[in-house]
Amino acid sequence: MRKQSDLTVFVPFLLLASLLFQVSAGFAKSYPIFNQPPFEQIRTSILRFDFTEARRLLPVKPLKGESEAVRLFYSMQISAWMYLLTEDDAQFQKFETSWTAMDQYLGTQTESDEILFLKGEGTLWRAIVQVRKNDFISAAWNARSAYKYYESANERTPGNPDLLKGLGIFHFMIGTVPARYSWLASITGFSGSMAQGRAELEKAAQAGTFSRDEALFFLSGIDLFVDKDPEKAIRKLDDLLFRYPENGVFLLVKSIAYQRNREIRKSVELMEAKYESIKKTSPAFSDQVLFRIAEGYFFENNFSKAIPLLEEFINGNKALTNLTLAKFRLALSYELSGQHDQAAKWFGNLEPRKQNDFETYASEEGKKWVKKPMSPAEKSLWIGRNYFDSGSFDEALLSLLDARKSAGKSSEVIAEADFRLGRIYEELKQPDLALQYYRSAERSDLPEQSWIEPFSLFQQGKVLVKTGKKAEAETAMRKALAAEDHVFVNSLSREIETELRKMGVTP
């Protein structure tokens, strides 16, 4: 069984925050200092993803009182962005310097509502940066401190919708902490639920002044990554992009939403249209845009397009984000296009990051193919997976049925093909056929550490919920939750517990 350290239990919610919270620059209208020039313009520049303009607007000389606190906060936030986009150690040192200057100055100020709010925002930013540095213990404790600052500010101005943005993010994410670690949330001072957090975020998105955009963005992330409803996420992101068309994070998440909605061509076209402009304004961030373009071509089984783009990303990207995944996609592209020697080179060069289940899976799968090429059945299986991810269900069915037919005695290939066929029929809203294939995959004679049985049970549960069989669904999901030896145990457990909570039952 793969275990997480108790002190890193909050890593999942901090990782999500590192994507969804980093656009935050909002302050309540009731705090007049934050509305004064140039601070409102700096915030707008950040949301426009124009960091050059944000730096130009930032006063160079120290100010006085709360104005200086806000100036130092924006200096820290811009430097944090520079590190998050590059993962360059030199940028990290600049962030540490600016964060320390802000923290020391805030410590000299009377703890007004504004100062408490700034302490919460600033401390959470440090937690986000520490997550990127893989310093999860420090990140968890800084997140705890940020939460306490938000609570103190809320006690002074209860119900302030702009404060509810920060509290809502925490309360929602606390609700996603695995049930076996709920005791740790209590002793570290955290409390909350997904329902409470969502309600607070919705109020901030409706009634907030400066926090509306951040709350709306976080809600789009909940739609996409938690509720698995990319269409709802896209509608919220369209609203944000109408006002901030150059915001690279909004664009990238919309691209991911298109991917999750199996609209791969739209995802690629969106990123290709913006790639050159993002490359000029935010060169480091453009690497991640390039990766999404390359990944789109991979899903379309267009390997001649995917290979050079993935190699460009790997050779030019200094950050760790998506690097292992890009190498895995590149290896698969070579293998599926008949270039095994090139594929073996990359399959043997996969170094997964801690806490990343898929990268661990990729590394383990790659080891199998370093010396031995994929069988025709395995290739058909991967081609079918890609067709499914791109929304080409007819082509996916043909490839998966071919994989099943040519698998011979390979129970693993047959079981995975059945699981993938179940996914297709679930998407096609044919629950009886979906359940038939999921149950076939579940009953396969596979090792206990295989991920196929627990995933098949989980998907059965999701289908059964939709058909009104809640008790059967809960049984299937709990059986999947009990499986603890497979590579995806951490990520699947979080998904199962989230679904159980949405069903109104305790994990």
C-alpha positions as CSV (number, residue, x, y, z in Angstrom):
1,M,0.0,0.0,0.0
2,R,1.4,3.4,-0.9
3,K,1.1,5.9,2.0
4,Q,1.2,9.6,2.3
5,S,2.9,11.4,5.2
6,D,0.3,12.7,7.6
7,L,1.9,16.1,7.5
8,T,1.4,16.3,3.7
9,V,-2.3,15.6,3.8
10,F,-3.1,19.1,2.6
11,V,-0.9,18.7,-0.5
12,P,-3.9,17.9,-2.8
13,F,-5.7,21.1,-1.9
14,L,-2.5,23.2,-2.1
15,L,-1.6,21.7,-5.5
16,L,-5.1,22.7,-6.7
17,A,-4.6,26.1,-5.2
18,S,-1.3,26.6,-6.9
19,L,-3.2,26.5,-10.2
20,L,-6.5,28.2,-9.2
21,F,-5.5,30.7,-6.6
22,Q,-2.5,32.2,-8.2
23,V,-4.5,34.8,-10.1
24,S,-5.8,36.3,-6.8
25,A,-5.1,40.0,-6.3
26,G,-8.5,41.1,-5.0
27,F,-9.4,43.3,-2.1
28,A,-12.7,44.3,-0.6
29,K,-14.2,47.6,-1.6
30,S,-14.6,48.4,2.0
31,Y,-10.9,48.8,2.2
32,P,-10.4,52.1,0.4
33,I,-6.6,51.9,0.1
34,F,-6.9,49.0,-2.3
35,N,-9.0,51.0,-4.8
36,Q,-6.6,53.9,-5.0
37,P,-4.2,54.3,-8.0
38,P,-2.0,52.6,-8.9
39,F,-3.1,49.5,-7.0
40,E,-6.3,48.9,-8.8
41,Q,-4.4,49.2,-12.2
42,I,-1.7,46.9,-11.0
43,R,-4.3,44.3,-10.1
44,T,-5.9,44.6,-13.5
45,S,-2.5,44.3,-15.2
46,I,-1.9,41.0,-13.3
47,L,-5.3,39.7,-14.3
48,R,-4.5,40.6,-17.9
49,F,-1.3,38.6,-17.6
50,D,0.7,41.8,-18.3
51,F,3.5,41.6,-15.7
52,T,5.7,44.1,-17.5
53,E,3.0,46.7,-17.1
54,A,2.3,45.6,-13.5
55,R,6.0,46.2,-12.7
56,R,6.0,49.6,-14.5
57,L,3.0,50.7,-12.4
58,L,4.5,49.5,-9.1
59,P,6.0,52.5,-7.1
60,V,9.8,52.1,-6.8
61,K,10.1,54.3,-3.6
62,P,8.7,53.2,-0.3
63,L,5.3,54.6,0.6
64,K,3.8,55.0,4.1
65,G,1.4,53.0,6.3
66,E,-1.0,50.7,4.5
67,S,0.0,52.0,1.1
68,E,3.5,50.5,1.7
69,A,2.0,47.2,2.8
70,V,0.0,47.0,-0.5
71,R,3.0,48.0,-2.5
72,L,5.2,45.3,-0.9
73,F,2.4,42.8,-1.4
74,Y,2.2,43.4,-5.1
75,S,6.0,43.3,-5.4
76,M,5.9,39.9,-3.7
77,Q,3.0,38.6,-5.9
78,I,4.7,39.6,-9.1
79,S,7.9,37.8,-8.0
80,A,5.9,34.8,-7.0
81,W,4.4,34.7,-10.5
82,M,7.8,34.8,-12.1
83,Y,8.9,31.8,-10.1
84,L,5.7,29.8,-10.7
85,L,6.0,30.4,-14.4
86,T,9.6,29.5,-14.6
87,E,10.5,27.3,-11.6
88,D,13.9,29.1,-11.8
89,D,15.9,29.1,-8.6
90,A,17.0,32.6,-9.2
91,Q,13.4,33.8,-9.4
92,F,12.7,31.8,-6.2
93,Q,15.4,33.8,-4.4
94,K,13.8,37.0,-5.6
95,F,10.5,35.9,-4.3
96,E,12.0,35.0,-0.9
97,T,13.5,38.4,-0.6
98,S,10.3,40.3,-1.6
99,W,8.2,38.0,0.7
100,T,10.5,38.6,3.7
101,A,10.3,42.4,3.1
102,M,6.5,42.3,3.0
103,D,6.2,40.0,6.0
104,Q,8.6,42.1,8.1
105,Y,6.7,45.3,7.3
106,L,3.3,43.8,8.0
107,G,4.6,42.7,11.4
108,T,5.2,46.4,12.2
109,Q,1.6,47.4,11.5
110,T,-1.5,47.4,13.7
111,E,-3.6,44.4,12.8
112,S,-6.4,46.2,11.0
113,D,-8.8,44.3,8.8
114,E,-6.7,45.3,5.8
115,I,-3.4,44.1,7.4
116,L,-5.0,40.8,8.5
117,F,-6.3,40.2,5.0
118,L,-2.9,41.0,3.5
119,K,-1.2,38.6,5.9
120,G,-3.6,35.9,4.8
121,E,-3.1,36.5,1.1
122,G,0.7,36.8,1.5
123,T,1.1,33.7,3.6
124,L,-1.0,31.6,1.3
125,W,1.2,32.8,-1.6
126,R,4.2,31.5,0.2
127,A,2.5,28.2,0.7
128,I,1.7,28.0,-3.0
129,V,5.4,28.7,-3.9
130,Q,6.5,26.1,-1.4
131,V,4.3,23.5,-3.0
132,R,6.1,24.2,-6.3
133,K,9.4,23.7,-4.4
134,N,8.0,20.3,-3.1
135,D,8.3,21.7,0.5
136,F,5.0,20.3,1.5
137,I,5.4,20.4,5.3
138,S,6.2,24.1,5.2
139,A,3.4,24.7,2.7
140,A,0.8,23.0,5.0
141,W,1.8,25.1,8.0
142,N,1.8,28.3,6.1
143,A,-1.6,27.5,4.7
144,R,-2.8,26.9,8.3
145,S,-1.5,30.4,9.2
146,A,-3.2,32.0,6.2
147,Y,-6.5,30.4,7.1
148,K,-6.2,31.8,10.6
149,Y,-5.6,35.3,9.3
150,Y,-8.7,35.0,7.0
151,E,-10.8,33.9,10.0
152,S,-9.6,36.8,12.1
153,A,-10.3,39.3,9.3
154,N,-13.8,37.8,8.9
155,E,-14.5,38.1,12.6
156,R,-14.0,41.9,12.2
157,T,-16.1,42.2,9.0
158,P,-18.3,39.1,8.9
159,G,-19.9,38.2,5.7
160,N,-17.7,40.4,3.6
161,P,-18.0,38.6,0.2
162,D,-14.4,39.4,-0.8
163,L,-13.2,37.7,2.4
164,L,-15.5,34.8,1.6
165,K,-13.4,34.1,-1.5
166,G,-10.4,33.1,0.6
167,L,-12.4,31.3,3.2
168,G,-14.5,29.5,0.6
169,I,-11.3,28.2,-1.1
170,F,-10.1,26.8,2.2
171,H,-13.4,25.3,3.3
172,F,-14.0,23.6,-0.1
173,M,-10.5,22.2,-0.2
174,I,-10.7,21.0,3.4
175,G,-13.8,19.1,2.3
176,T,-11.7,17.2,-0.2
177,V,-9.1,15.9,2.4
178,P,-9.2,12.1,2.6
179,A,-11.5,10.8,5.3
180,R,-8.7,8.9,7.1
181,Y,-7.0,12.3,7.7
182,S,-10.0,14.3,9.0
183,W,-8.5,14.1,12.5
184,L,-5.4,16.0,11.3
185,A,-7.6,18.8,9.9
186,S,-9.1,19.2,13.3
187,I,-5.9,19.4,15.3
188,T,-4.3,21.8,12.9
189,G,-7.3,24.2,13.2
190,F,-9.0,23.6,9.8
191,S,-12.7,22.9,9.4
192,G,-15.1,23.1,6.6
193,S,-16.9,21.2,3.8
194,M,-17.2,21.3,0.0
195,A,-20.8,22.5,0.3
196,Q,-19.8,25.3,2.7
197,G,-16.9,26.4,0.5
198,R,-18.9,26.3,-2.7
199,A,-21.7,28.5,-1.1
200,E,-19.1,31.0,0.1
201,L,-17.4,31.1,-3.3
202,E,-20.7,31.6,-5.1
203,K,-21.6,34.5,-2.8
204,A,-18.1,36.0,-3.5
205,A,-18.7,35.6,-7.3
206,Q,-22.1,37.2,-7.1
207,A,-21.6,40.0,-4.6
208,G,-17.8,40.5,-4.4
209,T,-16.1,43.5,-5.8
210,F,-12.5,42.7,-6.5
211,S,-12.8,39.0,-5.6
212,R,-15.5,38.3,-8.1
213,D,-13.1,37.1,-10.8
214,E,-11.0,35.0,-8.5
215,A,-14.1,33.3,-7.0
216,L,-15.6,32.7,-10.5
217,F,-12.3,31.2,-11.6
218,F,-12.1,28.9,-8.7
219,L,-15.7,27.8,-9.3
220,S,-14.7,26.9,-12.8
221,G,-11.9,24.8,-11.4
222,I,-14.4,23.0,-9.2
223,D,-16.7,22.4,-12.2
224,L,-13.7,21.0,-14.2
225,F,-11.6,19.0,-11.8
226,V,-14.1,18.0,-9.1
227,D,-17.5,17.8,-10.6
228,K,-16.1,16.7,-14.0
229,D,-18.4,19.1,-15.8
230,P,-16.2,20.9,-18.4
231,E,-19.1,22.6,-20.2
232,K,-20.0,24.5,-17.0
233,A,-16.4,25.4,-16.6
234,I,-16.1,26.7,-20.1
235,R,-19.1,29.0,-19.6
236,K,-17.4,30.6,-16.6
237,L,-14.1,30.9,-18.3
238,D,-15.7,32.5,-21.3
239,D,-17.0,35.2,-19.0
240,L,-13.5,35.8,-17.6
241,L,-11.8,35.7,-20.9
242,F,-14.2,38.3,-22.3
243,R,-12.7,40.8,-19.8
244,Y,-9.1,39.4,-19.7
245,P,-8.4,37.9,-23.1
246,E,-4.7,37.7,-22.6
247,N,-4.8,35.9,-19.2
248,G,-2.7,32.8,-19.8
249,V,-4.0,30.8,-16.9
250,F,-7.7,31.4,-18.0
251,L,-6.7,30.4,-21.5
252,L,-4.8,27.3,-20.4
253,V,-7.6,26.1,-18.1
254,K,-10.1,26.6,-20.9
255,S,-7.9,24.5,-23.2
256,I,-7.8,21.8,-20.5
257,A,-11.6,22.1,-20.2
258,Y,-11.9,21.5,-24.0
259,Q,-9.6,18.5,-23.6
260,R,-11.8,17.1,-20.8
261,N,-14.9,17.7,-22.9
262,R,-13.2,15.7,-25.7
263,E,-13.1,18.7,-28.0
264,I,-9.4,18.3,-28.8
265,R,-9.5,20.3,-32.0
266,K,-11.0,23.3,-30.2
267,S,-8.3,23.0,-27.5
268,V,-5.5,22.9,-30.0
269,E,-6.9,25.8,-32.1
270,L,-7.4,28.0,-29.0
271,M,-3.8,27.5,-27.9
272,E,-2.3,27.8,-31.4
273,A,-4.2,31.1,-31.9
274,K,-2.6,32.6,-28.7
275,Y,0.8,30.8,-28.6
276,E,2.8,33.5,-30.3
277,S,1.4,36.4,-28.3
278,I,1.9,34.5,-25.0
279,K,5.4,33.6,-26.1
280,K,6.2,37.4,-26.4
281,T,4.6,38.5,-23.2
282,S,5.3,35.4,-21.0
283,P,8.0,33.2,-22.6
284,A,8.2,30.7,-19.8
285,F,4.5,30.2,-19.5
286,S,4.3,29.7,-23.3
287,D,6.1,26.3,-22.7
288,Q,2.9,25.0,-21.0
289,V,0.8,26.3,-23.9
290,L,3.1,24.5,-26.3
291,F,2.7,21.3,-24.3
292,R,-1.1,21.4,-24.6
293,I,-0.8,21.9,-28.3
294,A,1.5,18.9,-28.6
295,E,-0.7,16.8,-26.3
296,G,-3.7,17.6,-28.5
297,Y,-2.0,16.2,-31.6
298,F,-1.0,13.1,-29.6
299,F,-4.7,12.5,-28.6
300,E,-5.6,12.9,-32.3
301,N,-3.0,10.1,-33.1
302,N,-1.2,12.7,-35.3
303,F,2.3,11.6,-34.1
304,S,4.2,13.3,-37.0
305,K,2.9,16.6,-35.5
306,A,3.1,15.7,-31.9
307,I,6.8,14.4,-31.9
308,P,8.6,17.7,-32.9
309,L,6.4,19.8,-30.6
310,L,7.0,17.5,-27.7
311,E,10.7,17.5,-28.4
312,E,10.7,21.3,-28.6
313,F,8.9,21.5,-25.2
314,I,11.3,19.1,-23.5
315,N,14.4,20.8,-24.9
316,G,13.2,24.3,-24.1
317,N,11.3,23.9,-20.9
318,K,13.3,24.6,-17.7
319,A,10.4,23.8,-15.3
320,L,9.4,20.4,-14.0
321,T,5.6,20.8,-14.7
322,N,4.5,18.3,-17.3
323,L,8.1,17.3,-18.2
324,T,7.7,13.6,-17.3
325,L,4.3,13.5,-18.9
326,A,5.8,15.1,-22.1
327,K,8.5,12.5,-22.2
328,F,5.9,9.7,-21.8
329,R,3.8,11.1,-24.6
330,L,6.9,11.4,-26.8
331,A,7.9,7.8,-26.1
332,L,4.4,6.6,-26.9
333,S,4.3,8.7,-30.1
334,Y,7.6,7.1,-31.3
335,E,6.4,3.6,-30.3
336,L,2.9,3.9,-31.9
337,S,4.5,5.2,-35.1
338,G,6.9,2.2,-35.3
339,Q,10.1,3.8,-34.0
340,H,10.9,1.6,-31.1
341,D,14.6,2.5,-30.6
342,Q,13.7,6.2,-30.2
343,A,10.7,5.2,-27.9
344,A,12.9,3.0,-25.7
345,K,15.3,5.9,-25.1
346,W,12.5,8.0,-23.7
347,F,10.7,5.2,-21.9
348,G,13.9,4.7,-19.9
349,N,14.2,8.4,-19.1
350,L,11.0,8.8,-17.0
351,E,11.6,10.2,-13.5
352,P,8.2,10.6,-11.7
353,R,7.7,13.3,-9.1
354,K,6.5,12.4,-5.7
355,Q,2.7,12.5,-5.1
356,N,2.0,12.2,-8.9
357,D,0.2,8.9,-9.5
358,F,0.1,9.2,-13.3
359,E,3.8,9.9,-13.5
360,T,4.5,6.8,-11.4
361,Y,2.2,4.8,-13.7
362,A,4.0,6.1,-16.7
363,S,7.4,5.2,-15.3
364,E,6.3,1.6,-14.5
365,E,4.7,1.2,-17.9
366,G,7.7,2.5,-19.7
367,K,10.0,0.0,-18.0
368,K,8.1,-2.8,-19.8
369,W,8.7,-1.3,-23.2
370,V,12.4,-0.3,-22.9
371,K,13.6,-3.6,-24.3
372,K,10.4,-5.1,-25.7
373,P,8.3,-3.4,-28.3
374,M,4.5,-3.1,-27.8
375,S,2.5,-5.9,-29.1
376,P,-0.1,-5.1,-31.9
377,A,-2.8,-5.5,-29.3
378,E,-1.2,-3.0,-26.9
379,K,-0.8,-0.5,-29.8
380,S,-4.4,-0.9,-30.7
381,L,-5.3,-0.3,-27.1
382,W,-3.4,3.0,-26.9
383,I,-4.7,4.2,-30.3
384,G,-8.2,3.5,-29.0
385,R,-7.5,5.4,-25.7
386,N,-6.4,8.4,-27.8
387,Y,-9.5,8.2,-30.0
388,F,-11.7,8.1,-26.9
389,D,-9.9,11.1,-25.4
390,S,-10.4,13.1,-28.6
391,G,-14.1,12.2,-28.8
392,S,-13.8,9.9,-31.8
393,F,-15.9,7.1,-30.3
394,D,-16.5,5.1,-33.5
395,E,-12.7,4.9,-34.2
396,A,-12.1,4.1,-30.5
397,L,-14.6,1.2,-30.6
398,L,-12.9,-0.3,-33.7
399,S,-9.4,0.0,-32.1
400,L,-10.4,-1.4,-28.8
401,L,-12.3,-4.3,-30.3
402,D,-9.3,-5.0,-32.4
403,A,-7.1,-4.9,-29.3
404,R,-9.4,-7.4,-27.6
405,K,-9.4,-9.7,-30.6
406,S,-5.7,-9.7,-31.1
407,A,-4.8,-9.9,-27.3
408,G,-4.5,-13.7,-27.3
409,K,-4.0,-14.8,-23.7
410,S,-3.2,-11.4,-22.4
411,S,-5.8,-11.0,-19.7
412,E,-4.4,-7.5,-18.9
413,V,-5.0,-6.2,-22.4
414,I,-8.5,-7.8,-22.5
415,A,-9.4,-6.3,-19.1
416,E,-8.2,-2.8,-20.0
417,A,-10.0,-3.0,-23.4
418,D,-13.2,-3.9,-21.6
419,F,-12.8,-1.0,-19.2
420,R,-12.2,1.4,-22.1
421,L,-15.3,0.0,-23.9
422,G,-17.3,0.6,-20.8
423,R,-16.1,4.2,-20.8
424,I,-17.2,4.7,-24.3
425,Y,-20.7,3.2,-23.7
426,E,-21.0,5.4,-20.6
427,E,-20.3,8.5,-22.7
428,L,-22.8,7.3,-25.3
429,K,-25.4,7.0,-22.5
430,Q,-25.8,3.3,-22.9
431,P,-25.6,2.3,-19.2
432,D,-26.4,-1.4,-19.6
433,L,-23.6,-2.0,-22.1
434,A,-21.3,0.2,-19.9
435,L,-22.0,-1.9,-16.8
436,Q,-21.5,-5.1,-18.9
437,Y,-18.0,-4.2,-19.9
438,Y,-17.1,-2.7,-16.5
439,R,-18.1,-5.9,-14.8
440,S,-16.2,-8.0,-17.3
441,A,-13.1,-5.9,-16.6
442,E,-13.7,-6.2,-12.8
443,R,-13.9,-10.0,-13.0
444,S,-10.6,-10.4,-14.9
445,D,-7.9,-12.6,-13.5
446,L,-5.4,-9.8,-12.7
447,P,-2.8,-9.2,-10.0
448,E,-4.1,-7.5,-6.8
449,Q,-2.0,-4.4,-7.6
450,S,-3.8,-3.8,-10.9
451,W,-5.6,-0.5,-11.2
452,I,-8.3,-2.0,-13.5
453,E,-10.6,-3.6,-11.0
454,P,-10.9,-0.6,-8.6
455,F,-11.4,1.8,-11.5
456,S,-14.0,-0.5,-13.0
457,L,-15.9,-0.6,-9.7
458,F,-15.7,3.1,-9.4
459,Q,-17.1,3.7,-12.8
460,Q,-19.9,1.1,-12.1
461,G,-20.8,3.2,-9.1
462,K,-21.0,6.4,-11.2
463,V,-23.3,4.7,-13.7
464,L,-25.4,3.2,-11.0
465,V,-25.9,6.6,-9.4
466,K,-27.2,8.0,-12.7
467,T,-29.7,5.1,-13.0
468,G,-31.0,5.7,-9.5
469,K,-29.4,2.7,-7.8
470,K,-27.7,4.6,-5.0
471,A,-27.2,1.6,-2.6
472,E,-25.6,-0.5,-5.3
473,A,-23.4,2.5,-6.3
474,E,-22.2,3.0,-2.8
475,T,-21.3,-0.7,-2.4
476,A,-19.3,-0.6,-5.6
477,M,-17.5,2.6,-4.7
478,R,-16.6,1.3,-1.2
479,K,-15.2,-1.9,-2.6
480,A,-13.1,0.2,-5.0
481,L,-12.0,2.3,-2.0
482,A,-10.8,-0.8,-0.1
483,A,-8.3,-1.6,-2.9
484,E,-5.0,0.0,-1.7
485,D,-2.2,-1.7,-3.6
486,H,-2.6,-0.1,-7.0
487,V,-0.6,2.8,-8.4
488,F,-3.5,5.2,-8.5
489,V,-4.6,4.6,-4.8
490,N,-4.1,8.2,-3.7
491,S,-5.9,10.0,-6.6
492,L,-8.7,7.4,-7.0
493,S,-9.4,7.5,-3.2
494,R,-9.9,11.2,-3.4
495,E,-12.2,10.9,-6.3
496,I,-14.3,8.1,-4.7
497,E,-14.6,10.0,-1.4
498,T,-15.7,13.2,-3.3
499,E,-18.4,11.2,-5.1
500,L,-19.6,9.6,-1.9
501,R,-19.9,13.0,-0.3
502,K,-21.9,14.3,-3.3
503,M,-24.2,11.3,-2.8
504,G,-24.7,12.4,0.8
505,V,-22.9,9.6,2.5
506,T,-19.8,9.7,4.7
507,P,-16.7,8.1,3.1
